[in-house]
Amino acid sequence: MASRLLKICIISAQASAQVWQGGISQPSKQCVARPDDAKALDYEAWISAYRSSFQGNLLSITVIDGDDLLPRPGKIPVSCRITTTDSVSADGTESMSRMTPFAVQGGGPDRLPAELFKALQRQVASLREHMPDDHGQLPPAGRRMVVQVMDGGRIQSRVYDRADIPNQILEILGEFGATHGPLTMDFAPTRTGTPAEFVNQSIPVDTLGIRMPQPNDPVTNAQRADTVTLAISPDHTLTVKRHLPYDNKLVVTDAKTSQVVFEERETALHGRWIYFSYARFTPDGRFLLVGTNLPAISFYDTNAWQKVNTLPGLPADAVAYYASGDWKRGLVVSHTGEVDLWDATTGHTVAALDPDGEVQSVAFSPDDSVFAVSSIRQNKNQSSTFHLRIWETSTGRFLRELPSIFYFQHDIIGDPMWWENGKYLLAETRESRFGRYIIGIWNVDAGKFRGELSGCEYSNDPYDVALRGQRLFEWCRDGKLLMWDAGAAIQHIGQFEESLRGH
């Protein structure tokens, strides 16, 4: 089912350019949009062919491209439609067939690996019990996918919107490693250039979590280290910055006078570089928590800038702590690796959590009702498995996993960033195992990958992306700075989701 990806360009009226990502290449110069046809919108007439014809005897998935197009008069090809079908037989034999305007193509048959086939059998059994409803309505042309399963002597068939595929079906596509089928919204940057080219639209100086280049020393012209702002005190009087190589230090500055009030250098331990990874002020600004990659955490009294052992209500043996906005709850990692949701008001564990790997980053929603955790697990074959998961803050109840666009194991997950209404979550990730690095947008309640902000071809570093208000910024490895109107992208996604209610 693997195929190369194509952007079918649809320019949005919003400030951010949006395209559909995931279709097969079409002979677009020879094709034009197909006008609406009442017969083509008749669900029963359309689906009947898939209720009587079945290429496999266990499972069949058919992806249809180009049925929203017509050939230009007098042009070749005589059709713009491309149909790709992947079928699995009862003995675990997989085959692919594709009908294009120019040829009939095929692949296989191949035997599925035993473990994959067992997983697929369980998924098909679940589909026989309850296939996700298609509500007896056809999705728009150009976005249709048919799923068929054999149930006794009866063929169960459903047609789904490729831009809103049920997660149960996405998981099956993920088992195959499919890179064709799902459609997602792709938003290009609204501005691209060097920092100097951005002039007044550069990154605000108090933006958290992104690398900020520094001018050369005015006297010696020596290169200064880039910095990243890790935290700003609640009253905005103190700024905590990490100075990146070559300086390697943590600096706290008085925002009004620009005077340094505290400084601590990074160190090495047994040849390993120990660096400051995150910082948070308590809500009253009295204490500063600083975490490192050791892992370890330190607490500082902001009046005297002296270290204190711990804070009231916090666990004494924590090596990492990620507090909610009000600091009443937090995610704690112990020196033995256990991960718990902690109640700082009572000083007790609320629930044990299973992030399936090492916690990389934690972000509580704007109202602190839920929190997102990104994690990484190192596998025996030297590969890595990434997760992005959502938990409920009040109980520690696991809510859902946020899958990638193709339901693959993530190649990377950056720091989760909540949109201001708490409905959407953004994080740097990868389009597919061998695809581009993007910033993904998920609808958290639906558990759906809804869009991507595409820009850099390669990953950069942990401080390459930041969300500030309605704008999102990303540094690329080539020195370019990209900016999106994230608000316009989210608005477009919301309008699309609203349109789904009519199908």
PLY file of the C-alpha trace (Angstrom):
ply
format ascii 1.0
element vertex 503
property float x
property float y
property float z
element edge 502
property int vertex1
property int vertex2
end_header
0.00 0.00 0.00
3.02 2.24 0.24
3.12 5.04 -2.30
4.72 8.40 -2.72
2.92 11.35 -1.23
1.49 14.28 -3.11
0.01 17.55 -2.05
-3.30 18.22 -3.79
-3.27 21.98 -3.55
-6.27 23.79 -2.17
-5.32 27.30 -1.10
-7.26 28.41 1.94
-8.75 31.86 2.25
-7.12 31.99 5.66
-3.74 33.59 6.28
-2.06 30.17 6.21
-1.87 28.10 3.00
-3.46 24.67 3.45
-3.29 21.58 1.25
-4.44 17.98 1.57
-1.54 15.63 2.16
-1.66 11.92 1.33
-3.10 11.37 -2.17
-1.60 9.52 -5.12
-0.20 11.55 -8.02
-2.92 12.52 -10.49
-2.58 13.64 -14.12
-3.79 17.03 -12.91
-2.90 18.99 -16.06
-5.25 16.77 -18.03
-7.99 16.76 -15.37
-10.52 19.26 -14.09
-12.91 19.27 -11.14
-15.93 17.02 -11.62
-19.29 18.80 -11.26
-21.73 17.51 -8.66
-23.77 14.51 -9.78
-26.83 13.45 -7.78
-26.35 9.81 -8.79
-22.79 9.85 -7.51
-24.09 10.96 -4.10
-26.55 8.06 -3.73
-25.05 6.02 -0.90
-26.94 2.77 -1.53
-26.23 2.80 -5.26
-22.55 3.59 -4.67
-21.86 1.05 -1.91
-23.79 -1.82 -3.56
-20.82 -2.79 -5.74
-18.70 -3.30 -2.61
-21.35 -5.49 -1.02
-21.27 -7.97 -3.90
-17.60 -7.92 -4.89
-14.76 -8.84 -2.53
-11.11 -9.38 -3.53
-10.02 -10.96 -0.26
-11.72 -13.44 2.04
-10.72 -11.81 5.32
-10.17 -8.08 4.86
-10.03 -5.63 1.98
-9.26 -1.89 2.05
-9.80 0.20 -1.07
-8.55 3.78 -1.39
-10.02 5.90 -4.18
-8.19 8.89 -5.67
-9.32 11.15 -8.49
-13.05 10.40 -8.43
-13.54 14.15 -7.92
-11.87 14.84 -11.30
-12.78 14.55 -14.97
-10.47 14.44 -18.02
-10.28 17.62 -20.04
-12.22 17.21 -23.30
-10.08 15.58 -25.94
-7.25 14.88 -23.51
-5.61 11.65 -22.43
-6.27 9.85 -20.06
-9.91 8.91 -20.46
-10.19 8.69 -16.65
-8.59 10.44 -13.68
-9.49 7.78 -11.13
-6.87 5.65 -9.32
-8.08 2.80 -7.13
-5.75 0.98 -4.75
-6.92 -2.19 -2.97
-5.03 -4.11 -0.31
-6.49 -7.52 0.56
-5.72 -10.21 3.11
-6.84 -13.81 2.79
-7.85 -16.18 5.57
-4.38 -17.77 5.58
-2.59 -14.42 6.02
-1.63 -13.77 2.41
-1.55 -10.10 1.48
-1.80 -8.68 -2.05
-2.16 -5.24 -3.59
-3.77 -4.16 -6.83
-3.94 -0.68 -8.33
-5.90 0.49 -11.33
-4.65 3.74 -12.85
-5.69 5.58 -16.01
-2.72 4.00 -17.78
-2.11 0.57 -16.27
-3.09 -2.20 -13.89
-0.45 -2.73 -11.23
-0.05 -5.29 -8.48
2.07 -6.51 -5.62
2.39 -9.77 -3.72
1.06 -12.16 -2.73
3.14 -12.17 0.43
2.61 -13.93 3.73
2.20 -11.60 6.67
4.50 -12.19 9.66
2.83 -14.46 12.21
2.55 -11.81 14.96
1.15 -9.24 12.57
-1.39 -11.72 11.21
-2.54 -12.62 14.74
-3.01 -8.95 15.55
-4.92 -8.46 12.30
-7.18 -11.43 13.05
-8.09 -9.87 16.40
-8.82 -6.55 14.71
-11.01 -8.18 12.06
-12.91 -10.08 14.74
-13.56 -6.75 16.44
-14.76 -5.27 13.14
-17.18 -8.16 12.67
-18.65 -7.36 16.07
-18.89 -3.65 15.38
-17.60 -1.80 12.34
-17.40 1.95 12.93
-20.55 3.52 11.52
-20.39 5.45 8.26
-23.92 6.78 8.97
-25.10 5.74 5.51
-23.56 8.83 3.91
-20.87 9.24 1.28
-17.87 11.40 2.11
-16.94 14.02 -0.51
-15.47 12.64 -3.73
-11.68 12.45 -3.55
-11.78 11.44 0.13
-13.30 7.95 0.08
-11.98 4.69 1.54
-13.90 1.41 1.58
-13.31 -1.26 4.23
-14.73 -4.76 3.69
-14.67 -7.78 6.00
-16.13 -11.22 5.45
-18.61 -12.16 8.18
-19.73 -15.73 7.52
-21.18 -15.57 4.03
-21.93 -11.83 4.25
-19.74 -8.95 3.20
-19.74 -6.05 5.63
-18.80 -2.83 3.83
-18.36 0.73 5.02
-17.10 3.87 3.29
-15.10 6.32 5.42
-13.82 9.84 4.94
-10.05 9.64 4.47
-9.77 12.95 6.29
-11.59 11.47 9.32
-10.77 7.75 9.41
-11.89 5.99 12.61
-8.91 5.18 14.85
-9.83 1.49 14.73
-9.25 1.52 10.96
-6.15 3.72 11.24
-4.62 1.14 13.55
-5.08 -1.54 10.88
-3.43 0.69 8.29
-0.60 1.20 10.77
-0.14 -2.58 11.10
0.50 -2.69 7.35
2.83 0.33 7.49
0.58 2.11 5.01
1.73 5.49 3.71
-1.31 5.96 1.50
-4.89 6.41 2.56
-5.24 9.00 5.32
-5.53 12.64 4.29
-4.43 15.42 6.56
-4.32 19.21 6.37
-0.88 20.64 5.66
-0.20 24.32 6.37
2.80 26.06 4.83
4.60 28.83 6.73
3.19 32.33 6.36
6.71 33.82 6.61
10.13 32.36 5.85
13.47 34.09 6.16
16.43 34.95 8.31
15.88 36.77 11.62
17.08 40.02 10.00
14.45 39.66 7.27
11.65 39.40 9.81
12.30 42.94 11.16
9.35 43.71 13.47
7.92 40.19 13.22
10.83 38.47 14.95
10.36 36.22 17.94
9.32 38.20 21.06
12.21 38.26 23.55
10.14 36.70 26.34
9.10 33.66 24.28
9.80 30.45 26.21
11.59 27.39 24.92
13.21 28.54 21.66
16.84 29.28 20.79
17.57 32.99 20.47
20.75 34.03 18.61
22.87 36.66 20.29
24.85 39.45 18.60
28.63 39.29 18.70
30.44 41.02 21.54
30.51 44.73 20.66
34.16 45.14 21.80
35.93 41.96 20.73
33.42 40.87 18.07
33.68 37.40 19.60
30.74 35.07 19.04
28.25 34.94 21.90
26.36 31.84 22.88
22.72 31.49 21.90
20.27 31.56 24.78
16.88 30.04 25.51
14.41 31.45 28.04
13.29 28.65 30.36
11.04 30.57 32.76
9.71 34.02 33.70
8.58 34.79 37.24
4.82 35.33 37.85
5.35 39.08 38.38
7.62 39.26 35.29
10.54 40.69 37.30
12.90 37.71 36.81
13.98 35.89 33.65
15.69 32.50 33.67
17.87 31.78 30.66
20.05 28.88 29.69
23.20 29.97 27.85
24.01 27.33 25.27
27.52 26.34 24.21
29.91 28.01 24.46
28.83 29.50 27.81
26.97 26.53 29.33
25.31 28.22 32.27
21.99 29.17 33.87
21.47 32.89 34.39
18.67 34.66 36.29
18.30 38.33 35.38
16.34 41.21 36.83
14.01 42.13 33.97
13.98 45.85 34.82
17.68 46.46 35.39
19.14 43.62 33.25
21.40 42.83 36.23
22.34 39.20 36.85
20.99 38.12 40.26
22.00 34.45 40.09
24.22 32.29 37.94
25.19 28.62 37.96
27.42 26.85 35.46
26.73 23.49 33.91
29.10 20.66 34.76
30.33 17.28 33.61
30.07 14.01 35.53
32.19 11.00 34.54
32.59 12.46 31.06
28.86 13.18 30.68
27.64 16.72 30.13
24.99 17.66 32.70
22.82 20.51 31.51
19.77 22.47 32.73
16.69 21.24 30.90
13.71 23.11 32.38
12.77 25.62 35.09
9.56 26.71 36.85
8.71 29.33 39.45
6.19 28.57 42.20
2.97 30.62 41.80
4.10 33.12 44.46
7.55 33.47 42.86
9.25 32.54 46.14
11.05 29.45 44.80
12.55 28.32 41.51
12.65 24.66 40.47
15.40 23.70 38.02
15.68 20.29 36.36
18.67 18.67 34.67
19.27 15.70 32.40
21.05 13.79 35.19
18.06 13.46 36.03
17.90 15.64 39.12
16.07 18.72 40.39
17.13 21.63 42.57
15.17 24.28 44.45
16.30 27.87 45.05
14.96 30.49 47.41
14.57 33.58 45.18
15.09 35.97 48.09
18.55 34.80 49.10
19.30 32.57 46.09
20.24 29.70 48.35
19.50 26.07 47.62
16.83 24.36 49.69
16.41 20.61 49.98
12.78 20.43 48.87
9.48 22.30 49.02
6.51 21.63 51.34
4.25 18.95 49.91
6.73 17.72 47.31
8.28 14.22 47.39
11.79 14.14 48.82
13.19 11.49 46.44
12.04 13.04 43.14
14.56 13.36 40.31
12.06 15.16 38.05
8.92 17.13 38.83
6.48 18.78 36.41
3.96 20.99 38.16
0.48 22.01 37.05
-0.22 25.71 36.57
-1.44 26.12 40.16
1.14 23.65 41.56
-1.60 21.64 43.27
-0.76 18.59 41.19
2.38 17.45 39.45
4.02 14.56 37.69
6.86 13.11 39.73
9.61 10.75 38.60
11.42 8.88 41.37
15.07 7.81 41.42
13.92 4.24 40.66
12.02 5.34 37.55
8.44 5.16 38.82
6.13 7.87 37.47
3.25 9.11 39.63
0.66 11.85 39.67
1.30 13.77 42.89
-1.05 15.84 45.07
1.07 18.64 46.52
-1.72 19.80 48.86
-1.76 16.47 50.73
1.76 15.23 49.93
0.50 11.90 48.58
0.41 9.95 45.33
-2.86 10.18 43.38
-2.11 7.43 40.86
0.77 5.52 39.28
1.21 6.21 35.57
2.59 4.12 32.72
4.25 6.34 30.08
5.86 3.22 28.50
9.32 4.69 28.59
11.33 7.61 29.88
9.37 10.82 30.38
10.64 13.50 27.99
8.24 16.38 28.56
4.97 17.18 30.36
2.43 19.93 29.66
-0.75 20.63 31.61
-3.73 22.05 29.72
-4.58 25.75 30.24
-7.26 24.85 32.81
-5.11 22.07 34.40
-7.87 19.50 33.77
-5.65 17.14 31.73
-1.96 16.80 30.94
0.11 15.51 28.05
3.23 13.36 28.42
5.77 12.60 25.72
7.99 9.59 26.36
10.59 7.41 24.67
11.31 3.69 25.07
14.53 2.15 23.82
13.84 -1.23 22.19
16.08 -4.28 22.08
16.72 -3.80 18.35
18.16 -0.32 19.07
15.05 1.41 17.72
12.98 3.85 19.76
9.26 4.00 20.43
7.73 7.42 21.11
4.40 8.09 22.80
2.20 11.13 23.24
-0.45 10.36 25.87
-3.16 12.23 27.75
-4.15 11.77 31.42
-6.84 13.28 33.64
-5.40 15.57 36.33
-8.00 14.97 39.04
-7.74 11.17 39.04
-4.65 10.20 37.04
-6.90 8.20 34.72
-5.35 7.44 31.34
-7.53 8.96 28.63
-5.97 8.25 25.25
-2.93 7.97 23.03
-2.48 10.57 20.30
-1.38 8.62 17.21
0.72 10.00 14.40
-0.69 10.69 10.95
-0.20 7.10 9.77
-0.51 5.45 13.22
3.21 4.65 13.09
5.50 4.62 16.06
6.68 8.21 16.27
10.22 8.93 15.14
10.30 11.97 17.41
8.00 13.82 19.77
8.90 17.32 20.84
7.54 19.27 23.79
3.71 19.26 23.79
2.22 22.74 23.37
-1.42 23.39 24.28
-3.55 25.68 22.19
-5.22 28.38 24.27
-8.67 26.70 24.40
-7.23 23.34 25.50
-8.94 21.55 22.60
-5.84 21.14 20.45
-2.29 20.01 21.17
0.77 20.73 19.03
4.10 18.92 19.06
7.05 18.46 16.76
7.01 15.01 15.18
7.76 13.25 11.92
5.35 12.81 9.02
6.22 9.12 8.70
9.21 6.89 9.38
11.15 8.43 6.52
9.17 11.64 6.04
9.67 15.28 6.90
9.82 16.76 10.37
6.62 18.69 11.07
4.63 20.23 13.90
1.54 18.08 14.31
-1.87 19.31 15.47
-4.16 16.92 17.36
-7.76 17.29 18.50
-7.27 15.99 22.04
-10.91 15.05 22.78
-11.30 13.16 19.50
-7.80 11.66 19.66
-7.35 12.65 15.99
-4.35 13.93 14.09
-5.89 16.90 12.26
-3.09 18.80 10.58
0.57 19.55 10.20
2.68 22.68 9.96
5.38 21.68 7.50
8.64 23.50 7.14
12.09 22.12 7.99
13.22 19.01 6.17
15.39 17.90 9.10
15.09 17.90 12.86
17.07 20.55 14.67
17.40 20.57 18.47
15.16 20.62 21.56
14.86 24.41 21.34
13.77 24.84 17.72
9.99 25.33 18.15
7.88 27.72 20.22
4.25 28.79 20.32
3.59 32.37 21.29
0.02 33.66 21.18
-1.37 33.09 17.68
2.05 32.56 16.11
4.30 29.51 15.96
8.03 29.75 15.23
10.59 27.18 14.12
14.33 27.35 13.48
15.68 25.18 10.68
19.13 23.68 10.58
20.04 25.94 7.64
19.45 29.04 9.79
16.06 29.93 8.33
13.29 31.05 10.64
9.74 29.94 9.82
6.56 31.50 11.16
2.95 30.32 10.94
-0.31 32.01 11.75
-1.28 29.11 13.99
-4.58 30.77 14.82
-5.61 30.67 11.15
-4.62 27.00 10.89
-6.59 26.07 14.01
-9.59 28.03 12.73
-9.45 26.15 9.42
-9.28 22.82 11.25
-12.27 23.83 13.39
-14.28 24.71 10.29
-13.41 21.36 8.75
-14.45 19.50 11.90
-17.72 21.42 11.91
-18.36 20.31 8.31
-18.00 16.65 9.35
-21.22 16.90 11.31
-23.10 17.07 8.04
-21.73 13.75 6.79
0 1
1 2
2 3
3 4
4 5
5 6
6 7
7 8
8 9
9 10
10 11
11 12
12 13
13 14
14 15
15 16
16 17
17 18
18 19
19 20
20 21
21 22
22 23
23 24
24 25
25 26
26 27
27 28
28 29
29 30
30 31
31 32
32 33
33 34
34 35
35 36
36 37
37 38
38 39
39 40
40 41
41 42
42 43
43 44
44 45
45 46
46 47
47 48
48 49
49 50
50 51
51 52
52 53
53 54
54 55
55 56
56 57
57 58
58 59
59 60
60 61
61 62
62 63
63 64
64 65
65 66
66 67
67 68
68 69
69 70
70 71
71 72
72 73
73 74
74 75
75 76
76 77
77 78
78 79
79 80
80 81
81 82
82 83
83 84
84 85
85 86
86 87
87 88
88 89
89 90
90 91
91 92
92 93
93 94
94 95
95 96
96 97
97 98
98 99
99 100
100 101
101 102
102 103
103 104
104 105
105 106
106 107
107 108
108 109
109 110
110 111
111 112
112 113
113 114
114 115
115 116
116 117
117 118
118 119
119 120
120 121
121 122
122 123
123 124
124 125
125 126
126 127
127 128
128 129
129 130
130 131
131 132
132 133
133 134
134 135
135 136
136 137
137 138
138 139
139 140
140 141
141 142
142 143
143 144
144 145
145 146
146 147
147 148
148 149
149 150
150 151
151 152
152 153
153 154
154 155
155 156
156 157
157 158
158 159
159 160
160 161
161 162
162 163
163 164
164 165
165 166
166 167
167 168
168 169
169 170
170 171
171 172
172 173
173 174
174 175
175 176
176 177
177 178
178 179
179 180
180 181
181 182
182 183
183 184
184 185
185 186
186 187
187 188
188 189
189 190
190 191
191 192
192 193
193 194
194 195
195 196
196 197
197 198
198 199
199 200
200 201
201 202
202 203
203 204
204 205
205 206
206 207
207 208
208 209
209 210
210 211
211 212
212 213
213 214
214 215
215 216
216 217
217 218
218 219
219 220
220 221
221 222
222 223
223 224
224 225
225 226
226 227
227 228
228 229
229 230
230 231
231 232
232 233
233 234
234 235
235 236
236 237
237 238
238 239
239 240
240 241
241 242
242 243
243 244
244 245
245 246
246 247
247 248
248 249
249 250
250 251
251 252
252 253
253 254
254 255
255 256
256 257
257 258
258 259
259 260
260 261
261 262
262 263
263 264
264 265
265 266
266 267
267 268
268 269
269 270
270 271
271 272
272 273
273 274
274 275
275 276
276 277
277 278
278 279
279 280
280 281
281 282
282 283
283 284
284 285
285 286
286 287
287 288
288 289
289 290
290 291
291 292
292 293
293 294
294 295
295 296
296 297
297 298
298 299
299 300
300 301
301 302
302 303
303 304
304 305
305 306
306 307
307 308
308 309
309 310
310 311
311 312
312 313
313 314
314 315
315 316
316 317
317 318
318 319
319 320
320 321
321 322
322 323
323 324
324 325
325 326
326 327
327 328
328 329
329 330
330 331
331 332
332 333
333 334
334 335
335 336
336 337
337 338
338 339
339 340
340 341
341 342
342 343
343 344
344 345
345 346
346 347
347 348
348 349
349 350
350 351
351 352
352 353
353 354
354 355
355 356
356 357
357 358
358 359
359 360
360 361
361 362
362 363
363 364
364 365
365 366
366 367
367 368
368 369
369 370
370 371
371 372
372 373
373 374
374 375
375 376
376 377
377 378
378 379
379 380
380 381
381 382
382 383
383 384
384 385
385 386
386 387
387 388
388 389
389 390
390 391
391 392
392 393
393 394
394 395
395 396
396 397
397 398
398 399
399 400
400 401
401 402
402 403
403 404
404 405
405 406
406 407
407 408
408 409
409 410
410 411
411 412
412 413
413 414
414 415
415 416
416 417
417 418
418 419
419 420
420 421
421 422
422 423
423 424
424 425
425 426
426 427
427 428
428 429
429 430
430 431
431 432
432 433
433 434
434 435
435 436
436 437
437 438
438 439
439 440
440 441
441 442
442 443
443 444
444 445
445 446
446 447
447 448
448 449
449 450
450 451
451 452
452 453
453 454
454 455
455 456
456 457
457 458
458 459
459 460
460 461
461 462
462 463
463 464
464 465
465 466
466 467
467 468
468 469
469 470
470 471
471 472
472 473
473 474
474 475
475 476
476 477
477 478
478 479
479 480
480 481
481 482
482 483
483 484
484 485
485 486
486 487
487 488
488 489
489 490
490 491
491 492
492 493
493 494
494 495
495 496
496 497
497 498
498 499
499 500
500 501
501 502
